Amino acid sequence: MPVPLRLIAMAAAFAAVAAWGQASAGREIFLRRDLGNCIACHQVSDGAVPAVRADVGPRLDAARLKGWNRDRLRVLIEDPTRAHPETVMPPYGRHRLLESREIERVIDYLHALP
């Protein structure tokens, strides 16, 4: 028996709400000074966070992150010195500045950027 279109639409809506919630939690980590504080160094797409003049790290948006899968982003956030030994970006995972689930939420947020 075919699945009614209405049920498919409802499932898609619930998935979108769940994904938005995870991205929203990542946004909070991205902004909070006592957690990621990524906004201190990175700019993101207009309207994604408050406007800042940060220019230490690269601008983060969908175009720049195109092709960056979850594993690649996780490695970069957990320990950026593995890819760039001279970076000033903190190794959030290696130094336990963020828990694994918090890093996952930041990745959700980065993937949701316009």
N, C-alpha and C positions, 0 to 999 in steps of 0.2 A: 504494500500500500504506500503511495507517495506521501512524503511529508508535506503538510500544508505550508504554503508560502508564509502565512502569518507566523508560524512557529519558527521558521528559519529567520524571519525578520526580528522576532523577539530575541532569539539566541544571539544574533549579531549585535543587537542593541545592548544586551547584558555584557557581552564581551567588550564592547566599546567603552561602557561605563567602568568596567574593571580595569581596562588598560589606562583610562584617564585617571583613575584613582591612584594607580601605581606611578604614573607620570607626575601627578600632582605631588605625591610624597617625595619623588626625586627632585622636583622643583624646590621644595622646602629645604632639602639637604643642600642643594646647589646654592641656595641663598643664605642659609644660616651660618653666622660667624662661628658658632660653637660646633659646627659639623663640617661640611665640605668647604664652605666659603669660596666656592669656585668663582663666584661673581667678582671676587677681589682681583682676579687676573684675566678672566674671560668675558668677552661680550657675546651676546646671543642675539637671535633674530629680534627685530623690532616688535615690541608688544609682548614678548615671551617673559620678560622680567623687567624690572625698572631700568630705565636708561642709565648706563654707566660709561665711564671713559677708560675702563681698564684696557690695557694693551700689553700686558706682560705675556700672556698666553694667546694663542690664536683665537680668532672669532669662531664660535661654534654655531653652526646652522646646518640645515638639511643638505645643502650643496657641499659643504666642506666634509660632512660626515658620510656622504654617499659612499657605499661600499665598506663602511666600517661595521662589521658584524659585532655581535655581543661579545664574542671571545676576544677580539682585538681591543675593544674598548675596555673590557675588564682588565686585561693585561696592562694597558696604559694607566688605568686608574689605580690598580693595586700596587704597581711598581714601575713608574715611568722611567726609572734609571736603567731598566733592562734594555730599552730601545734608545734612550738618549742619556748617557751617563752624566752629562753636564747640566741636565735640566734643573730648574728651580722648583718644579712641581713636586709637592710632597708625595711620598709613596703611601697613599691612604690605606692600602691593605697591609703592606709589609709592616708599617708602624702602628697598625691597628687604630688608625684615626677614624676609620669607618668600618662597620661590620660588613660582612659579605652581603647581607640582605640590603643594606643601605647602598652599597655599590651597585647592586642590581637595580635599585630604584633610580639612581642617577642615570644609569644606562637607559632605563625606560624613558626618562625625561629627555635625554639627548636624542633618542630615536623619535620622540614626539615633536621635536622642534620643527618649525616651518622652514 
